[in-house]
């Protein structure tokens, strides 16, 4: 499973498993869960970004469009095959089960004083 796919598994609103713990379980840096490119954040204009990085504004618009259409495809160089979708869904379920069991084990270990 690629890093982008593991990063997509992190649930920000999960009430039982904190983001830091999810990131540890998925072997993903916590900062990458929060990070967004400047063009997507909207804190600077496209013209400012183009001037800072020395590229034409159209190039930034193209990159932004590619990112918004499919971030995983930008970094992976292509989408996942249709037959892999079912196995990816199964892996997602298994990672969630692992996370839940880890939370339960940690809780029990603290309560038992181990």
TORLUM-231725 format. One record per residue: residue in one letter; x, y, z negated of N, C-alpha, C in turn. Coordinates in steps of 0.001 Angstrom, whole numbers, plus 500000, padded with zeros to 6 digits. Atoms other than C-alpha are relative to their C-alpha. Last residue first. Layout:
<atoms>
+----+--------+--------+--------+--------+--------+--------+--------+--------+--------+
: aa :   n_px :   n_py :   n_pz :  ca_px :  ca_py :  ca_pz :   c_px :   c_py :   c_pz :
+----+--------+--------+--------+--------+--------+--------+--------+--------+--------+
:  A :      X :      Y :      Z :      X :      Y :      Z :      X :      Y :      Z :
...
+----+--------+--------+--------+--------+--------+--------+--------+--------+--------+
</atoms>
This chain:
<atoms>
+----+--------+--------+--------+--------+--------+--------+--------+--------+--------+
: aa :   n_px :   n_py :   n_pz :  ca_px :  ca_py :  ca_pz :   c_px :   c_py :   c_pz :
+----+--------+--------+--------+--------+--------+--------+--------+--------+--------+
:  X : 498857 : 500655 : 499353 : 501652 : 496543 : 467187 : 500885 : 500992 : 500678 :
:  X : 498717 : 499524 : 500520 : 499400 : 498310 : 464722 : 501207 : 499339 : 500596 :
:  X : 499387 : 501099 : 500740 : 496224 : 496317 : 465380 : 501376 : 500347 : 499469 :
:  X : 500863 : 500341 : 501150 : 494290 : 499441 : 466340 : 500600 : 498884 : 499149 :
:  X : 499959 : 498914 : 500995 : 497103 : 500751 : 468530 : 499206 : 499634 : 498766 :
:  X : 498654 : 499976 : 500582 : 497525 : 497400 : 470306 : 500126 : 501102 : 498951 :
:  X : 499896 : 501090 : 500978 : 493774 : 497118 : 470794 : 501360 : 499977 : 499321 :
:  X : 500889 : 499695 : 501117 : 493587 : 500521 : 472469 : 500131 : 498949 : 498905 :
:  X : 499380 : 498913 : 500767 : 496608 : 499835 : 474648 : 499170 : 500338 : 498765 :
:  X : 498826 : 500541 : 500705 : 495163 : 496493 : 475719 : 500673 : 501060 : 499141 :
:  X : 500472 : 500846 : 501093 : 491779 : 498065 : 476551 : 501160 : 499423 : 499190 :
:  X : 500585 : 499120 : 501014 : 493371 : 500848 : 478582 : 499546 : 499181 : 498799 :
:  X : 498878 : 499316 : 500649 : 495542 : 498318 : 480430 : 499488 : 500916 : 498891 :
:  X : 499397 : 500955 : 500931 : 492481 : 496167 : 481145 : 501173 : 500628 : 499251 :
:  X : 500929 : 500170 : 501115 : 490707 : 499181 : 482664 : 500578 : 499035 : 498957 :
:  X : 499999 : 498789 : 500811 : 493722 : 500047 : 484810 : 499102 : 499872 : 498783 :
:  X : 498724 : 499980 : 500718 : 494082 : 496482 : 486031 : 500054 : 501213 : 499077 :
:  X : 500119 : 500992 : 501067 : 490394 : 496422 : 486924 : 501278 : 499957 : 499163 :
:  X : 500892 : 499435 : 501019 : 490799 : 499670 : 488848 : 499820 : 499040 : 498833 :
:  X : 499253 : 498963 : 500715 : 493810 : 498278 : 490685 : 499143 : 500628 : 498900 :
:  X : 499045 : 500655 : 500897 : 491804 : 495138 : 491535 : 500829 : 501017 : 499215 :
:  X : 500754 : 500572 : 501121 : 488908 : 497151 : 492950 : 500950 : 499368 : 498996 :
:  X : 500490 : 498885 : 500812 : 491270 : 499207 : 495095 : 499262 : 499493 : 498766 :
:  X : 498847 : 499537 : 500775 : 493003 : 496037 : 496291 : 499591 : 501157 : 499094 :
:  X : 499778 : 500999 : 501048 : 489621 : 494652 : 497357 : 501167 : 500411 : 499110 :
:  X : 501083 : 499818 : 500970 : 488835 : 497842 : 499248 : 500166 : 499023 : 498843 :
:  X : 499690 : 498794 : 500760 : 492234 : 497640 : 500923 : 498929 : 500266 : 498944 :
:  X : 498982 : 500358 : 500991 : 491518 : 494030 : 501914 : 500399 : 501216 : 499171 :
:  X : 500596 : 500877 : 501015 : 488259 : 495067 : 503551 : 501017 : 499642 : 498936 :
:  X : 500887 : 499217 : 500854 : 489854 : 498004 : 505369 : 499405 : 499157 : 498882 :
:  X : 499350 : 499736 : 501279 : 492751 : 495959 : 506744 : 499105 : 500731 : 499014 :
:  X : 500003 : 501220 : 500795 : 490622 : 494498 : 509545 : 500651 : 500193 : 498630 :
:  X : 501346 : 500299 : 500502 : 489819 : 497979 : 510833 : 499992 : 498750 : 499141 :
:  X : 500771 : 500829 : 499082 : 493472 : 498956 : 511132 : 498667 : 499628 : 499370 :
:  X : 499985 : 501418 : 500334 : 494758 : 501774 : 508949 : 499131 : 499256 : 500997 :
:  X : 500978 : 500477 : 500978 : 495294 : 505144 : 510548 : 500139 : 498521 : 499733 :
:  X : 501126 : 500721 : 499419 : 498391 : 506481 : 512241 : 499092 : 499508 : 498910 :
:  X : 499767 : 500147 : 498575 : 501778 : 508115 : 511607 : 498893 : 499217 : 500683 :
:  X : 499805 : 501396 : 499658 : 501539 : 507462 : 507870 : 500308 : 499810 : 501478 :
:  X : 498809 : 500526 : 500643 : 502031 : 511049 : 506708 : 500302 : 498560 : 500397 :
:  X : 498872 : 499104 : 499764 : 499626 : 512779 : 509091 : 501282 : 499391 : 499452 :
:  X : 499498 : 500200 : 498644 : 497255 : 509807 : 509130 : 501198 : 500883 : 500306 :
:  X : 499270 : 501268 : 499970 : 496888 : 509876 : 505342 : 500595 : 499761 : 501378 :
:  X : 498689 : 499839 : 500634 : 495977 : 513548 : 505464 : 500812 : 498708 : 500046 :
:  X : 499592 : 501285 : 500543 : 493169 : 512972 : 507927 : 501398 : 500067 : 499431 :
:  X : 500676 : 501095 : 499294 : 491193 : 515751 : 509520 : 500379 : 498644 : 499440 :
:  X : 501378 : 500076 : 500452 : 492262 : 518320 : 506907 : 499235 : 498872 : 500685 :
:  X : 500058 : 500397 : 501397 : 495930 : 517625 : 507475 : 498565 : 499826 : 499539 :
:  X : 499613 : 501407 : 500093 : 495686 : 517718 : 511248 : 499879 : 499496 : 498567 :
:  X : 501093 : 500775 : 499419 : 493755 : 521008 : 511100 : 500301 : 498505 : 499907 :
:  X : 501104 : 499970 : 500965 : 496349 : 522508 : 508743 : 498829 : 499159 : 500499 :
:  X : 499638 : 500871 : 501125 : 499191 : 521400 : 510995 : 498866 : 499925 : 498981 :
:  X : 500025 : 501394 : 499536 : 497489 : 522914 : 514044 : 500317 : 499032 : 498865 :
:  X : 501403 : 500378 : 499823 : 496748 : 526187 : 512224 : 499889 : 498544 : 500438 :
:  X : 500534 : 500203 : 501353 : 500396 : 526289 : 511079 : 498524 : 499620 : 500072 :
:  X : 499452 : 501268 : 500490 : 501547 : 525790 : 514665 : 499470 : 499699 : 498599 :
:  X : 500769 : 501099 : 499414 : 499193 : 528511 : 515864 : 500501 : 498644 : 499515 :
:  X : 501224 : 500261 : 500774 : 500820 : 530913 : 513380 : 499139 : 498865 : 500562 :
:  X : 501145 : 499267 : 499453 : 504164 : 530504 : 515199 : 498749 : 499672 : 499186 :
:  X : 500734 : 500738 : 498972 : 507012 : 529285 : 513028 : 498836 : 500850 : 500478 :
:  X : 499465 : 499774 : 498662 : 509705 : 531116 : 511056 : 499335 : 499158 : 501080 :
:  X : 499383 : 501228 : 499505 : 508901 : 529627 : 507641 : 500491 : 500112 : 501438 :
:  X : 499081 : 500590 : 500977 : 508209 : 532876 : 505790 : 500757 : 498805 : 500575 :
:  X : 498821 : 499159 : 500150 : 506730 : 534673 : 508778 : 501027 : 499393 : 499067 :
:  X : 499253 : 500069 : 498738 : 504369 : 531811 : 509588 : 501276 : 500837 : 499917 :
:  X : 499326 : 501301 : 499940 : 503312 : 531556 : 505939 : 500855 : 499872 : 501259 :
:  X : 498929 : 499996 : 501005 : 502556 : 535266 : 505760 : 500787 : 498693 : 500031 :
:  X : 498938 : 499120 : 499491 : 500606 : 535144 : 509048 : 501175 : 500054 : 499014 :
:  X : 499256 : 500771 : 499010 : 498587 : 532138 : 507802 : 501163 : 500822 : 500547 :
:  X : 500569 : 500036 : 498658 : 497555 : 534162 : 504780 : 500881 : 499168 : 500919 :
:  X : 499289 : 499107 : 499091 : 498606 : 533265 : 501252 : 499375 : 499875 : 501385 :
:  X : 499475 : 498895 : 500800 : 496690 : 531785 : 498280 : 500821 : 500984 : 500841 :
:  X : 500582 : 498715 : 499640 : 494521 : 529691 : 500606 : 500515 : 501167 : 499186 :
:  X : 500346 : 499293 : 501240 : 495277 : 526363 : 498939 : 499345 : 501332 : 500285 :
:  X : 501270 : 500538 : 500484 : 495115 : 524574 : 502315 : 499551 : 500734 : 498739 :
:  X : 501031 : 499659 : 499019 : 497820 : 526673 : 503992 : 498620 : 499525 : 499551 :
:  X : 500363 : 498583 : 500118 : 499946 : 526506 : 500845 : 498885 : 500382 : 500974 :
:  X : 499202 : 499097 : 499165 : 499955 : 522697 : 500837 : 499471 : 501430 : 499928 :
:  X : 500649 : 499784 : 498714 : 498175 : 521065 : 497881 : 500888 : 500929 : 500809 :
:  X : 499399 : 499155 : 498976 : 499808 : 519574 : 494772 : 499139 : 500060 : 501243 :
:  X : 500485 : 498628 : 500093 : 497695 : 518220 : 491898 : 500443 : 500884 : 501154 :
:  X : 501458 : 500061 : 500063 : 498068 : 514490 : 492577 : 499417 : 501411 : 500023 :
:  X : 500522 : 500129 : 498639 : 501654 : 515009 : 493741 : 498481 : 499911 : 500024 :
:  X : 500033 : 498695 : 499343 : 502550 : 516368 : 490284 : 499444 : 499907 : 501418 :
:  X : 501190 : 499249 : 500405 : 501543 : 513090 : 488636 : 499904 : 501338 : 500723 :
:  X : 499639 : 498834 : 500791 : 504143 : 511136 : 490598 : 498751 : 500815 : 499695 :
:  X : 500110 : 498749 : 499254 : 502662 : 507869 : 491786 : 500390 : 501134 : 499068 :
:  X : 498632 : 499621 : 499632 : 503502 : 504363 : 490543 : 499994 : 501220 : 500925 :
:  X : 499917 : 500028 : 498544 : 499811 : 503325 : 490546 : 501385 : 500359 : 500523 :
:  X : 500454 : 501307 : 499517 : 499780 : 502405 : 486864 : 500166 : 499863 : 501511 :
:  X : 499022 : 501006 : 500404 : 501864 : 505444 : 485929 : 499632 : 498629 : 500548 :
:  X : 498810 : 499804 : 499174 : 499621 : 507741 : 487975 : 501091 : 498994 : 499652 :
:  X : 500314 : 500518 : 498673 : 496503 : 506317 : 486313 : 501227 : 500099 : 500907 :
:  X : 499958 : 501450 : 500103 : 498096 : 506923 : 482914 : 499678 : 499352 : 501352 :
:  X : 498606 : 500414 : 500206 : 498853 : 510544 : 483715 : 500119 : 498482 : 499961 :
:  X : 499293 : 499934 : 498722 : 495361 : 511054 : 485151 : 501442 : 499522 : 499847 :
:  X : 499438 : 498696 : 499638 : 493741 : 509927 : 481904 : 500789 : 499930 : 501315 :
:  X : 498595 : 500161 : 499638 : 491742 : 506657 : 481869 : 500560 : 501337 : 500466 :
:  X : 499293 : 500950 : 500865 : 488412 : 506539 : 480045 : 501489 : 499895 : 500282 :
:  X : 500035 : 499647 : 501419 : 486553 : 509613 : 481343 : 500833 : 499077 : 499105 :
:  X : 500153 : 501243 : 500747 : 487619 : 509262 : 485006 : 500049 : 500304 : 498500 :
:  X : 501087 : 499873 : 500967 : 487034 : 512689 : 486589 : 499776 : 498716 : 499201 :
:  X : 499800 : 498850 : 500891 : 490345 : 512995 : 488428 : 498964 : 500069 : 498898 :
:  X : 501301 : 499382 : 500252 : 490151 : 509503 : 489901 : 500177 : 501118 : 498985 :
:  X : 500087 : 499298 : 501282 : 493516 : 508463 : 491330 : 498648 : 500695 : 499900 :
:  X : 500717 : 500805 : 500988 : 493025 : 506009 : 494193 : 499814 : 500707 : 498664 :
:  X : 501441 : 499829 : 499793 : 493971 : 508601 : 496843 : 499177 : 499212 : 498978 :
:  X : 500353 : 498679 : 500525 : 497525 : 508708 : 495435 : 498496 : 500237 : 500136 :
:  X : 500016 : 500116 : 501464 : 497814 : 504956 : 496015 : 499586 : 501322 : 499366 :
:  X : 501169 : 500805 : 500366 : 496779 : 505441 : 499655 : 499909 : 499845 : 498486 :
:  X : 501195 : 499178 : 499791 : 499244 : 508296 : 500132 : 498739 : 499245 : 499606 :
:  X : 500081 : 499016 : 501077 : 502034 : 506220 : 498567 : 498737 : 500852 : 500120 :
:  X : 499167 : 498808 : 499876 : 501402 : 503362 : 500965 : 499796 : 500941 : 498816 :
:  X : 500859 : 498836 : 500000 : 500000 : 500000 : 500000 : 500907 : 501228 : 500000 :
+----+--------+--------+--------+--------+--------+--------+--------+--------+--------+
</atoms>
